[in-house]
Amino acid sequence: MDSRRPLPTIEALGLAAVLAMATLLRLGWVGVHSFGFDEARVSLLALQMARGGLLVSVGMPSSAGVPNPPGFVWLMSLPFALSRDPLVASLAVGAVNVLGVLGVWYLARRAWGPWAALAAGLLMASSPFGVFYSRSIWSQDLMAPMAVLWALAAKDAVQRESGPWLAAHLFLAGFAWQVHYSGIALLPASAWLVVRYGLWRRWPWLLAGCGAALLAVLPFAWALWRQSSEVLAALGALTRESERSFGEAFLRWAEVGMGANWDWLPLGWAWRWPPILGGLQRAAQVLTGGLVAFGLAGLIGEAWRTRRAPRGSAEILANLLPAWALATPLVFILSSTSVRHQYQMAALPALLLAAGAPAALLPRRWRWRGPLVAGLALAVAITQGAASAISLEANRSQLQPGGLGTPLAYPRAAIALLRDGLPVYVHAASDDTASDADAAGMSVLLWGYPHRIVDGSGALLLPPEGEAANLLFPFADLPALAQTRAHAVIDTSWELPRRQGEPPYIALRVTGRPPVGLEPVAPITLANGAQLRGWDAHWRGEELWLVTWWRITEGLQPGRYHQFNHLYATQGEALLQVHDRPVSSAAWQAGDMLLTWAIFRPETPGPYRFEVGMYSYPALERVPVLGQAAEADSAIRLGPVE
């Protein structure tokens, strides 16, 4: 095909149908995709790189416990440089995957003609795994389009004898695993291509491509060297636990190519398809598997038959596709963890390209071979595309047990409502953005807007006296919410909806006033700037609750602090129980009011007294009480309590 000539009308309509399906399933249902810890953490790192000037050298932890390279974070920093909104970044991932579908169509069109291109394009556009792994901010979501670009570069490197395309191809082969470890499967396929076509003769371009990939990995290598003991320990554990997974690797590979066993990912364990649609899907999987198997077998035979033929697109793909398709499961034969579907995404375009090849590989006497293969692909695409659309619609408004977590659309809408000019104080189950999904996700959604992230399981942060703020609680059972309702002055309360079956977000607008229900004391100030202003102790059944009220002064000393709460018996001065916990000191600002609480379950009769104070973490050095005679005695005594 001459790429400069316009497509015939019918062929153009076929391509339009392929792109329409790919676009609808990857960019439709806006915001209906996961935004859990992995997506939020990557987004936060990308924002820090794009807008904070940080060079990220280590990516997300992998499922095997080994750190990921930063390649995916680097790529995601590009959309985050354009917009702080993670929805824009997820749409960018979807758009790149639409281009990947176009690349599959183009490769098949150049090699085997319009019918093969239509078949491969339809199968790629509707592939359930291709749809699911193309909508979120996940590193595996870039594997399929990156592999297509790698294949396009390979074709032109061989066919045009192009040095720049050879360098690009080898760079992509060496960079893909830096985006997701499964990309390492492209390396043996590239090595086969270099040997098969003698590409080592263009050694300056070969060195350029490999050198660029090595340069990209240097920051990661340096970071690993600095934490080599932890990395070696993780690698040692992986080596000890490794086992041969030949059957599992090829089973997951076959399921990805056929579009089988995908529905539990978005729909969970309780979902059941209507009998007719379930039967149609099984038939579609069998058809796809048959086309893939026939295509791969035919391409291997074609590669042998045309081993001395000119370097045309068909001959190049016949040599590349089997190696490309088979390298991924072969790489994961020896695996230390369960082989997962996402590990096979780099092979998906190769498998579906092979499924389109029978349109040209079937015997020529079959005059309708092209329309037959394209017709089968169309039937598969309609069935699988409809199933993917149903899964998206099902997740849009209702929780599917064991399926997709809260889609991005819901926290994004909640934060948009709360961004009304007042600061937002998010009280999550943790304030650690490196481990907690809500802390990381809300930090991304509030990037550039005044906000605090607080560990709501042990601390409540309220605005300075006379000022207002919006408090957000992802879950209604967070202790900070109960403390707010008990002690703060609430101006407005909202329930911000999530899907049916999920609890709503709780939002409160509060004005900073002295907390109600607490006994004020003469101010006692710690050297870090926290000033005790009041407290209360009360019984709830057999639990003795201690609530302390602090004001953060202008003398705030930044640092990481924990609060200690010790329960003593007043008779005998025996230490009965200890309750220490972090108090989200990274969120403090001068003027803030802080409420903390500790729960004791004393087994001996009272009366009791308390000692409270703070210490730096991880140094574990107590913060002195200003004005106290003995610096070593840095506890504040409260009580007695009957």
N, C-alpha and C positions, 0 to 999 in steps of 0.2 A: 504494500500500500504506500502510495506517495503521500506523506503527511501534509504536503502543501495543497493537495486537492481537497475540495469540499466533499463531505460524506454524502452518499446518496440519501434521499429523503427517508426511505424506510430504515436504513441503517442509523441515521441520525435520530429517528424516533425511538429505535431500540436503545441507543445510548442514553437518550433522555429518560427513558423508563428506568434504566439501571441507576442513573444518578438520582432520579426522584426517589426511588425506593431507598437508596443508600442515605440520602439526605434526611428523609422522613424518619427513618429508624435511628439515626445517629444524632440528629439535631432537633427532632421533634420531642414532644413531652418535656419541654424546657424545665430543667431543675429536678426532674424525676430520676435521680441517680444518687448513688451513695456519697456521703460526705462525712465519713467516720474519721478515725484517728489517722490512718495512712494518708488520706487525701488532705486532711487539715495540716498534718505535720509537714508534708511536702510543700503545701501552699505557703506555710509560714516561713520555711527555709527559702523558698523562691522569692517571697516578698523581702526578706532580709537581704537577699542578694540583689534584687532588682531595684529596691528603694532604700536599702540601708547600707549599701556599699560593702557588704560582707561577701568574701569569696568562700563559698561553701566547698569544703574538701571531703566531706563524708555525707552520704545520703541517709536514707531511712535504714533501720535495722532490717535485715532480710528474715524470711520465715525460718531459715536455718540457724539464725543467731549470729551470722557473720555480717558486718556492716556492708551496706551497698555503696558502690561508687556514686559520685555526685552528678553523673551525667543527666539523669532525669530532672534533677533540680535545676541544672543549668538551662535545659530546654524550657522548663516551665517558667523560668524567670523572664522569658521573652513575652508571653502574654501578660504576665503580671507587671511588666514594665509599661504596658499600655493601659492596664486597668487594675485596680486593687480587688475587683470583684472576682471571686473564684468561679462564678458562673461563666464569665468571659473565658477563663482558662479552660473550663470543661468544654465549652463550645469550640474552643480552638482545637482541643483533642479530637472532638467529633469531626470538625472540618478536615483535619489532617487525615482522618480515616476515610472520609469521602474521597479525598484525593488518592488514597491507597486503592480504593475500589476502581477509580478511573485508571490507575496504573495497571491493575490486573487486566482490565478490558484492553488497554493499549498493548500490553505484552502479547496477549492472545491474538489480537487483531494483526499485529505485525508477523506473528509466526504462522497462524493457521487460518486467518480470514475472519469474515464478519460473524458467521454462525458460532464459531468457537468463542469469539470475543463476547457475543451476547450471552452464551451459556455461562462462561466463567464469570462475567460481570454480574449476572443475575444471582448466581450462587454465592458470590462474595458479598453482594449487597444485602442478601437475606440471611446469611449465616448466623445462627443464634449466638455462637461464641463471638463472631465478628461484631455483632451488635452490642452484646453485653460488655465486651472488653473494648469499647470505643467511646464511652460516654462519661467516664470518670477521670479524675486526676490520679491515675494509677500508671506506674511505669510499664506494666505489661500492655497497656492500651496503645502504646506507640510501637510495639514490636512488629505488628503486621505491616503498617505503612512504611516503617523503616526497612523491613526486609524487601518490600516492593521497590523502594528507591535503590537499595543495594543491588537488586536484580537488574533494574534499568541501567545502572552504571556498569554492571558486568557485561550486559549485551552490547552497549556502545563501546566499551573498552576493547572487546574482541572484534566486533563487526567493523568498527571504524578504525581499529588499531590506534585508539586514542590514549595517549599518555595521561592527560588530565582526568579522563573518566576512569582509568585504571587506578590512579591515586585516590579518587573519590570512592571507588568501590572498596579498596583495601582500608581506607580510613573508616568507612561505615562498618566493615567487618570487625575492625578493632575497637570501634566506639560503641557498637550495639550492646555488648555485654556490660558496658559502663552505664547504660540506661537500665537494663534488666539483665540479670545473670544468664537468663535463657538465651540471650543474644549470642552467647559464645558458640552456639551451634552454627552460626554463619562462617566461622573461621575455617573448619574443615572443608566446607563447600567452596570457599574462596581458594583454599590451597589446591583442591582438585582442579579448579579452573585454571590456576596458574600453571600447573603441571600439564594439563591437557592441551593447552594452547601455547605453551612455551612463553608465557608472559614474563618470565624472569629476564628475558632478553631486554626488556625495557626497564632495566634495574633502577635508573634514576627516579622514574615515576613510582616504581614499586617501593623504593626507600622513602620517597616523599609521603606516600599514603600511610605506610607503617610508622614512619617517624611522627607524623601528626597525631596518630592514635596513641603512641607512646607518650608524647608531650601532654596529651589530654589526661592521661592517667597519673602523671607525676604528683599532683597535689594529693590525690588519694593514697598513693604509695607512701608519701611522706607522712601523712596522718596515721597510716597503719604502722609505720616504723616507730612513731612516737608512742603508740599504745600496743606495741608488739606482744607484750605478755598476755593481754586480754585476747587478742586475735589468735595467738598460738593456742591458747586454752580452748577457744571455740572450735578451731580447726581440729585439735586433738580429739575433742568430743565427737565431732562429725566423723572423723576417721574410725573411731571405735564403734560408732553406731551404724556405719555404712553397711548396706546389704544390696545384693543384686536385685534389680527391679525390672527385669526384661519384660515380663508380661505386663506389669502395670504401666511402664513407659509406653509400650505400643498400644495398650488399651486406651489410655488417655489421648494419644495421638490419633487413633482411629475415631474416637468419640468427637474430638474437635473437628476433624475433617467431615464427618457425617452429620454433625449437628445433633448428636445424641447425648442424653444425660446432662443437659444444660439447665433444665428448668428449676432444679433445686437452688441454683445460685440466686436468681431474683425472687423466686416464689416460695422457697422453703419446703419443709418436709410434709406439710399438710395439704398442699395444693393437689387437686385432681382435675385432669382435663376431661371435658365431655368425651364420651366414647368415640364419636365420629372424628373429632379433631385429633384425639390421641392416635387413632388408627391411621389417619392421613399422615401424621408426623412420622410414625414408624415406617410407612411406605416411602416417604420422602427420604428418610435416613438410609433405607436400603438402596434406593435409586442413586443417591449421592455416593454412597460407598461403592456401588458397582461402577459408576463413572470414574471415580478416583482410581480404583484398582485397575480397570481396563486402561485408563490413560497412563498410569505409571508404567504398567507392563509394556504398553505400546511405545512409550518414550524411550524406555531402556533398549528395546529392539531397534527403534529408529536411530538411537545414538550409535549403536554398533553398525547398522547398515550404512549410515552416512558418515562413518568415521573419517573418510578422506574427502568428504564433500566440501564445497566452499563454505565460508563462515556466514551463512545466512541466519536470520532470526530463528527459524524453525530448528536448524541444526544446533545452534547455541543453546536454545532452551531444552532441547532433547538431552543435551549433556549436563545442563545445570540443574534442571528440575528434580530428577531423582536424587541427586546428592543433596540438594536443598531440602527436599521433603523428608529424607530419611535421616539426615544428620541430627535433627532434634531428638527423636526418641533414642537414637543410639548414644547420644551424649548423656542421657539420663538413665541408661541401663544400670549404672552404679550410682545409686543415690542414697544420701543419708537420711532423707525425709520422704514422706509420701510424694509421689509424682503428681502434680496438680495440672489441671487443664491449662492454666495460664502459662505454664512452662512451654506449651506447644504452639503459642500464638505466632511465633516467627515462621512456622511451617505452614500455617493456614493458607496463605496466598498460593504457595506451591501446590498444595493439595487440590485447591479449587481451579487453578490453572490446568492441572492435569485432568480434572474432570471435564474441562471444556475441550481438551485435545481430541477426544474421539470424533468430534465433528469433522476433523480432517484425517484422522488415522483409520477410521473404518474403511473397508474396501470401497474403491471408487465405483464399483457396480451398484452400490447402494446410493442411488441418485438423491434420495431424501435423507442422507445421513446428517447433513448440517441442520435442516429443520427439525429432524427427529431429536437430536441431542439438545438443541435450543428449546424445543417444546417440553422435553422432560425437565430441563433446568427451570423453565417458566413455572411448571406445575410445582416443583420443589420450592421455588422462590415464593410463590403465592402462599403455600402452606406454612413455610417457616417464617415468612415475613408476618403473616397474620398471627402466628403464635407469639412472636416477639412483641408485636403491637399489643396483644392481649396482656402480656406480662407487664408491659409498661403502664397500661391503663389500670391494671389491678393494683400496682404499687402507688399509683398517683394519689389515691384517696383512702386506702385501707392498708393497715399493717398485715403482712403475710408472715405468720409465725415461722421463725427460722430463716426468713428471706432477707430482703434488702432493708438496711437500717433507714432511719429517718432521712428522706431525700433532702437535698440541699435547699429546695424551694421553701421549706418550712422554717428552718432557722434564719434563712436570709430574709424572709418576710417579717419574722419577729424582730430582728435587729433593725430593719428598715423602719418599723413603727416606732421603735424606741430612740432612734436617732433624731430627736426633736430639738436639739440644742443643749439638752442637759447631759451631763456625763452618765455613763452606764457602768454600773458595778455588777459584774457577773459573778454569782456565787455558785460554783460548780462543786463536784465531788472532790476536786483537787485543783490546785493552782499551777500544777506542773505541766507546761505545754509540751514537754518532751515525753509525756506518758499518758496524759488524759485527753480524750477526744473532745469533750466540751470545752476544756480550757484552750486547746489548740484551735478548734473551729471558731469559737467566738473571738479569739485574738485575730484570726484572719478576717472575719466579717467586720470587725471594729477597727481594723488597721487604719491609722491616721485620724481616728476619732477619739476624743477623751474617754478613757475607759479604765477599769481595774479588773483584774482576774483574782478572785478570792477563793480560798478553800472553805466552802460553806459547811463542811462537816465539823469544823471546830472554831470558826471565826465568822463574825459579822462585821462588815465595814459600812459605816454610815457617813454621810457627808458632813462637812463642818457646820457648826451651829448657824442657822439662818439660811443655809444653802440647800438646794433641792437636787435630787439625783434619781435616776431610774434604776431599780434593782431587778435583775433577771435571775430566775431560778429555773434551771432546766427540768428539775423534778420536784414534786410537791413534798417529798419526804426528806428533803435536806434539812438538817437541824437549824441552819441559818434562817430558813423561812419561818419556822416556829418562833425563833428568838425575835425576828422582826415583828411579827404579829403581837408578841408579848410585850415588847419594850419600846418599839419605835412609833413615831407619829406618821401614820399612813395617810397620804392625800388621795391617791387613786390606786385601784387594783384592776389588773387585766388577767384574763386567761387567754393566751395566744395559742390557737389550735394547731394540732398536728393531725396526722391521719386518724381515721376511725380505728380504735383499738390502741392508740397511743395516748399517754397522758399529755395534757397541754403544758406549754411553758407558763410559768407564773411570773408576772411583772408587777412591781409595786413602785409607785412614786412616793418618796419620803422626803421630808424636810428635816434637816439636822436640828435636833433639840435634845436636851438631856434625857436619857432613857428613863422611861417610867418604871416604877416598881423596884428600883435599886436604891440602896442606902448610900447617900453621898458621904465621902470622907474628905478630910483635908488633903489636898493634892500631894502625892508622893511621886517624884520624878526619877526615872532611871536615866542612866548616862546615855542611852541610845535615843532619848527623846520621847519615850512612852511614859505617860503620866497617869497613874491610877487615880480615878475620880470617884469610884463607887463600886459596890459589890452587893451580892445577895446570895444567901444559902437557903435552900428549902428542900423538903423531902417530896419525892414522887414514889409512893410505895416504899420499897426498900432501897431506893437510890437517893443518895444525897447529892444534889446539884449545887455547884459553885459557879456563879456567873460574875465576871469582873468587867468593869467598864474603864476603858483607857481613852485618853485624849493624846493625839500625836502633836507634839509641840514644835515650835520653830527650831528647836535644837536637835531635830531628827538626824541620826547618824545612819546613812544607808548601810544595809547589811542584811544577812539572813539570820533571823532570830526564831527561837522556839520559846514557848512559855512553860515553866514548870509549875505544877500545882501539887502540893504535898498535904496530906491529911495526917494530923497528929492527934493522939489522945492527950487531953489536957492533964490528966492524972498519969504521971509516970513519963510524960514527954516521949512516948513511943511513936515512931513513924509507922503509920498503919498502911497507907497506900500512896502510890505515886501516879500522877497523870500528866505526862508531858506531851506536847504536840506543837507542830509549826503553826504560826499565826499570820501567814501571808504578808510578811514584812516588805516584800518587794512591791506591794501595792500601796503602801502607806504614803501619805502626803501630809504636810503640816496642816493642822486643823481637823483632820479626820477623827471620827470617834470609832472605837474598836470595842466590840463585845466578844469575850471568849467564855468558854464554859468547860467544866470538867465534871465527870460523873464518878462518884465513889459508891462502893457497896461495903460499908464497914460491917465487920462481924462482931465487934466488941461494942459495948454500950458507951455512950458519950458521957460528958460533953467532949466536943472536938474543937480543934482550931486548925487554921490553914496557914501555910507559907506559900507565897506566890512570888514570881519574878521571871526573868528572862535570861537566856544565855545564847551566845553566838553559836552558829552551826556552820561547818562541822567542827570548829575549834573546841566547842563545849566549854567556853569560858563564860562564867556568869557576868551579867551586866550589873555594875555597881549601882547602889541607890545613892543619888546625889544628896550630900549633906549628912550621910550616915557616918558615924565615927569610924567604925571598922569596915574597911573596904571589902574584906573577905566575907563579911556578913551581909550578903546582897539579897536577902529575902525580905519580903513585906509580910508582916504577920496580921492575920485577920481572925476574928472570933472573940470569945468562944461561941459555939453553937450547941444547943441542947440536942 
